[in-house]
Amino acid sequence: MEYPTVCTLLADSRASETLETAIACARQLNSHLDVLCIAPPMMDTTAFLPPLGSGMIADTLEQCRAQVQETENMARARLRREDFAWSCESLMAGPEGLTRTVAGASRFSDLAILTRPAADDVDAETLFDAILFSTALPILLCDVAAEPAFERITIAWDGSDQALAAARAALPLLHKARVVTVLMVDPPQSPKGRFAPGECLATFLSRHGVECDIDLLPRLRARISDVLKQHVNDTQADLLVMGAYGHSKLREKLLGGVTRDLIQSSDVPLFLAR
């Protein structure tokens, strides 16, 4: 299993850096790159009543068209210098239709390459959520202008459906890795005679030709996300594979959670799936 088609979203002032990351990944993975240039979500124009409102609506539409066209022109000029297959299109939608529009345009890709949304960037978080929750795509989440490496990969394993989906979706990258580690934090004790923690996943991976080590770490008083980040730093991992949002996103937003903490502060790219 490979990633014949990867996609990326260009939606903000970091569009050129995001594009460079997506190009580097497409080159590494020998993939077709679909570039989706996204206009900023247009304001709800239903609040504007004619006749004065019609002029404001027209101005808003024109500004959005001009901005997304500028992004598309930049992307096409850059992509013409590459020798792999690519496509590029612009998308516009209002706040209510943005998720549906982005999901519909990306749903036939195999992997989304996105840059890490800033904590206070509502638009970027909306686009990230559109991919994560409205498509079946795994996400490779990078910092801007970063070219991910896949030599040493850590899999955050807790036995959940989300974690298994991420490990399965990451198999093409795991095959490229020189070292794969399955990391469990505070694993439950296995009853006598049953599989040891992480053994089922290790067996699954070995049948796909991926050999791995299993590391079991105590949580102690630290947050699970802090334990994961420390282990990634100690082992110099290039990529962390993990299931996204085992709890509801609202709960993580209100109370904090592993996915949210790592999206905001991981030192390495994340491979996320649900």
FENTASUL-V604348 format. One record per helix or strand. SS is the DSSP state (a for helix, b for strand). FROM is the first residue (numbers start at 0). TO is the last residue. If there is no record, write none. Layout:
# FENTASUL-V604348
SS FROM TO
SS FROM TO
This chain:
# FENTASUL-V604348
b 4 9
a 14 28
b 31 37
b 41 41
a 44 46
a 51 78
b 85 90
b 93 93
a 97 105
b 110 114
a 121 133
b 137 141
b 151 155
a 160 168
a 170 175
b 178 184
a 198 206
b 212 216
a 223 234
b 238 242
a 248 254
a 257 264
b 268 272
